[in-house]
Amino acid sequence: MAVRQQLVRRPVSAVWEILEDETLYGAWVVGTSHTRPDCGEWPRVDSAIRYRIRIGPRYVDGRTVVRRLDRPRALELEADGGPLGTARISFDIRPWGEHSLVILDEHPLRGVGGALHNSLVDRAVQLRHRKMLARLARVVEERTDGAGRGAPAVADAG
């Protein structure tokens, strides 16, 4: 099991603003691109998105389904990476003063990921999580103002 946390310098509502926008999934999830809706209204339970996963020079199709939504505290996803297998990904989002503490917990469910799961794999996943949570924090902090309302990522020069 790989657990990691990240302080996001915005309120919980700002974190949710990004998590609820499926078009931004590829902006913070390491290795994903070409995100598109699959079924349902993201992030309602059983809704899903599809995307491409880059593995070296190759791409595989992936799909993520919302398994649990307990806004504003938790979001649990099941990610299916095709030949990579499936994983449970849980976000625990807590107020931390005027900021948010995002705790990410991931573990394999089925497929290659589950069969090869060991402490070395957990270390690799930890590195991926470090990068992913840093990206999430950056996207949240750049795209929202301190009150959690959308704001331009770049200020007007005029």
Secondary structure by P-SEA (a helix, b strand, c coil): cbbbbbbbcccaaaaaaaaacccccccccccccccccccccccccccbbbbbbbcccbbbbbbbbbcccccccbbbbbbbccccbbbbbbbbbbbcccbbbbbbbbbbccccccccccaaaaaaaaaaaaaaaaaaaaaaaacccccccccccccccc
